[in-house]
């Protein structure tokens, strides 16, 4: 009798705890949003452009019924006084529920980022429990976010994946871009005296052509997407774009360089030797001298010889030492250019204020209100660089050296 009572009690407990699939979502009822574009219309409303995945077309190689081709994505757009209203208005144009859990890319138009900034739209994205704040954020360079989201891309069927993979590999191989999540942008904006960096993307070619399947049927598409510099944000607003050495120097100081190529001059020839970095580490420290903050940067780099366009005897240790000296000089120059550009913009995108805050919190309280406009532009920064050549690839002796010897 006692066992029956326990069994009955257990069954009642299971009935209460096992509530089945009360929150189930059928896949056929969902419209999976892979990317979101946000612009501002001329009348001041938010314009939302949603990139919806067509699962059957992605799996079937863009083949629709009857052998006709159809794109892997469908675009829906709507406008509203805020992001939530625009999203709900868009739901009236599609037969499925908008599902944002797989949205891994947010594109903001340059006009919106420059005039109004990101602060007003971040709250809506962060407040939605379905939206992931790990989504990557980029700014559309010289175009609207809608144009980027609508672009069809070769190789990667889903355009959002094209943008994410491009950022990932250019960060790993070149270093002039940085993959920034929505969460990282929020932390930078909230941090006292801190500026923010976000990668830019631009549409190369005709915007109308980029939306057509015909564009993907060419070996060299007439329109495509390309990573384009780093956007500098001050208090959430776009104030400048960085390209080339200032961009790479900025990424280097932020310790986000994963790999890059540094060209140095040799024997009177410009960029004669290519040095490929393999491992690098940058550390930033702060001190207060005579009541003024002082920053020290230390960078250590190890790399390989990737290319030599002049005869060089790299079996000679003195030659290797000289190459290392040139590499140090070039890296130091890029870091200095990045610092001067940031100080000119009066925007601490390099995180120096955070370093001062960690080491001297009481003193930074007195500086933080005027950090960007008064103290950061006049900040003294020391740069120390260590660079080492570890390997020379499959060939030790230069091919050109052998050719030169045979010609004697």
N, C-alpha and C positions, 0 to 999 in steps of 0.2 A: 504493500500500500504506500509505503514511504517512497519507494522507487517511482511509482506512478505519479506521485505528487511532484517529485523533482523533475521528471520528464515533462509533465504538463507545464511547470513553471519555465523550463528551458524553451519549450515551444512558444510560449507567450512572449518571452524575451526576444527570441529570434524574429517573431512576427513584427515586433516593434522596431527592432534594429535594422533588419534587412528590408529596406524600403524600395527595392527594385530600381528600375531605371527611371526615376521620377524626373530627371533633368536631361533625358536623352535627346540627341540631335541627329536626325536622319541626314545622311550625306546628300541625298537627293533634294533636301529642303534648304541646303546651304549654298550661298554664293561666296566662295573663298577669295578674299581680297589679298593679293600678293604685294601690291604697292599702292600708296596713296599720294596724290599730288595736291598741294594746297597753294592757291593763289588768292589775290585780292582783286575784285572787279573794280571798274571805274566808279561805281556808285558805293564803294566801301563795303561790299559783302564778301564773305568767304566763298571761294569757288573750289569745290572738291572734285577731284578726278580719281576714279577708282579703277584699278587694273584687276579684273576678275579672271580667274583661271578657268579655262574650258577643259576639264579633265580628259574627256574623250579625245579631243584634238591633240592634246599633249602626248597622250599614250599612243595615238594612232598616226603620228607623224604628220599632223595637220591635214588629214584626210577626212572629209565629211561624207555624208551619204551620197551614193551615186557616183563616187569618184571625184567629186568637186572639192576643191581645196577650201579650207576655212582656217582662220587664225587660231593660235593657241590661247589667246586672251580676248576678252570683250571689255570695252571701256564704257563706264557709266559715269555721269557727272551731274552735279546739282549745286545750287547756290543757296546760301542762307546767312542770317545775321551772325551766326556762330557755327562752329564745327559740328556740334550736335544737330542743329537744325538742318544743315546741309546734308549730313549723313542720313537723317530720317527722310528728307525729301528725295534722296537718291533711291531709297528703298521702294518708293512708289513707282519706280520705272523698271523694276526687275521682279521676276516671279519667285525669287528665293530670298531667304533672310541673309543679310550681309554679315559675314563672319570674319572678324578681324584678328583671330588668334594666330593666323599664319601670315600676317602682314609684317614683312621683314624689311621694308624700305619705305621711308617717308621723304618725299621730295618737296622742297619749299621754293617757290618762285623768287627770283632775285629781287624783283620790285617789292614784294611783301617783306623779304628779309631786310632790305635796306631802309624802307620807309617806316615800317611798323615794328619789325623785329619778331623774334620767336616766342617771346614771353606769353603773349595772349593765346597762342594756339597750343603751347605745351601743356597747360593745365588740363585741357579737355582730353588730350591723349593719355596723360598720366592718370587721370581720374577713372578712365574706363577700365574695369577689371578684366575685360577680354583682350585689351590691347597690350602688347608686350613693350616694356620700356627698353628692352634690349634691341629693338629695331634700329637699323642704321639710318642716320639722317644725312642727307646731302642737299646742296643748294644748286638750283638750276642756273647756270652761267649764261647770261645774254639771251635768256628765253624764259618761257613760263614753265611751271611744273607740269602743266597739262601736256605740253609738247613732248617732254621727256617720258612721261608715263605712257603716252600713246604710241611711242616708237616701237616697232617690231625689230627684233635683233636676230642675226644669224648665229649659228652654233648653239647658243643658249635659247631655247624656245621661249622660256619665260623671261621677259625683259628685266624684271627685278633681279633675277639671278645673274644676269649679265653685269649689272651695275655692282652687285656685291662681290662677285668674283674678280672683276677688274680692280676694285679697290684693294681686295686681299692680295692679289699678285703684284700690283704696282707698289704696294707698301712693302712687300717681301723682297722685290727685286730692284726697285729704283729709289723709293724713299721720298718722293715729292708729294705724296698723298697720305692721308691717315683715315682709317676707318673709325668713325665716331658714332657711338650709340646715343639714343635719346636720353638715356640715363646719365651718360657722361656729360652731355651738353647741359643737363639740368644741374648737375653738381658744379660745373664750371661757372654757370650763371649765378648760382647761390653763393659761391665762395667769395668772400670779401676781397675786392680789388683784383679779381681774376678775369682775364679775357677768355674767349672761347675760339677754338679752331674747328672748322667743319669742311670736309672735302667738297669741291665743286664738280659738277658734271655738265657737259654741254652737248648740244645736238649739232653734229657736223653734217651739213647738207640741207636739203629742203624738208621742212616739217611735214608737208602734205605727202611727199614721196615716202617718208619714213613710216607712214601708217599703212602703206599698201603692201600686199603680199608680193607684188612684182619686185619690190625692192630686195626681197630675200632670194629671188631666183637668179640674181646676178652674182658672179664670182667676186666682184668688187662692188658691194652695195653703195648706192649713191648717197645714202643717208645712214648714219650710225651714231652711237653714243660714245663719248670719250671723257676720261677723267681730265679735269681741268683745274689745277691749282688748289689752293687752300683759302677758304673764306675766313676773314678775321672778324669776330663779333665782339662788340663792346656793349655791355649791358643788354645783350641779346640782339643788337642791331648790327647789320653788316656795314663795316667801315672800310674794308680794303681787301684786295686779292693778292696772294703771294704765289709767285711762280719761280722755277729754277732754283738758284742757290739760296735765296731767302726762305723758300718753302722747305728745301731739304735741311737747311740749317736749323729751322724751327723744329722739324720732326726729330732732328738729332738731339737737340737740347731737351726735348720732351722724352728722350730715351725710347722712342718708338721706331727707330731705324732697325730693320731686320736684315737688310742687305742693300748694297748700292755699288756704283762704279765711280771711281775717281780718276780722272785723267790728269797726268802731269806732263810738263814740257821736259824735253831732253835733247841735248846736242843741237840746240837751235830750232828744233821742230816742235810745233804746238801740239799739245795733247798726244805725245808720242807713246806714252806708256799707260796702259789701263790697269788700275789696281782695283780688285774686287774684294770688298769687305765680306768677311765670313762671320766674325763675332765682334760685337761692339757693346760697350757699356758706358753710359754717361751718368755722372752723379753731380748734384748741385748742393752746395753748402752755403750758409750765410753767417756773417759776423756783423757786429755793430762796433764801428770804430769812430770815436769822437762824436757819438750820438747819431752817426749816419750808418745806414745799412750797407754792407759790402758783400758781393756775391762772388763765389768761386766755382768754376765749372771744370770738371776733370773728365776727359774722354779717353777711353782706351779702345784701340781698334786692332784687330788681327785680320789679315787678308792674304790673297794670292795674286800673283802676276797673271793677268788675263790676256794681255796683248802687248806686243812691242813692235813698233813701226820703224825702229832704228836699230842698228847692231849694238847690242849691249851684252857685256860679259857679266852675267849675274852669278857666275861662280866666284867672283871676287867679292869678299865680305865688305870691302869699302864701297863698292857699287850698291850693294843692298842697303847699307847704312845711308847712303846719299838718297836713294829712292824713298826710304822711310822718312827722311827729313823733308823731302818735297811733299809727301803725303800729309805729314803733320801740318805743314805750312798751309796747304790747300784746305784742309778741314778747319783749321783755326780761322781762316779767312771767311769760310761759309758761316761759321758760328757767329763771328763778329758782325757780318752783314745782317744776319737774322736778328741779332740783338738791336742793332741800330735802327732797323726797320720797325721793330716793335716799339722802341722808344719814340720814334718819330710819330707813330700812330697813338702814342700815349695809352697803349693797351697791353697789359701784362699777360700775353698769351703763353708766356714761357713758364709761368708758375713760380716766379721768384718771390712774390708776396706770400705764397703759401709756405715756402721754405723759411722765410723770416718769421712767419707766424708760428711755425713749429718750434723753432729754436729760441725765439725771443717773443713769446706771446704778449707779455705785458707792454713791451715797447711798441709792438705792432699795433696795439689798440690805439695808440696816439697817431699812427701813420695811415691807418687803413682808409679813412675818409678822403684823404688826398693822395693816396698811393699812386693811382694811375696818372693823375694830372700833374703832380708836383714831384714826388720822390722817385718814381720809376724812370721817368725820362732822364734824370741826372744820376742814375745809379752807376756806381763803379763796378765793373765786372772783370775778373781775372779768368783767363782761359788757359788750361794746360791740356795738351794733347799728346798721347802716346800712340804710335803707329808701328806695326811690325809686319814684315813680309814672312809668311810661314812656308809657302809652297810656290812653285813655279809651273804648276800644271804637269803635263806629260813630257814636256821638253825642258831640259835644263839650259842647254846652249841655244842661243837665238838662231832661228832659221836664217835670218838675214846676215848673221855673222858668218855662217858657213858659206853663204853665197859670196860674200865679200872676200873670204879667204881663197875660194876657188878662182876668183877673177884676177888674183895677183899673179 
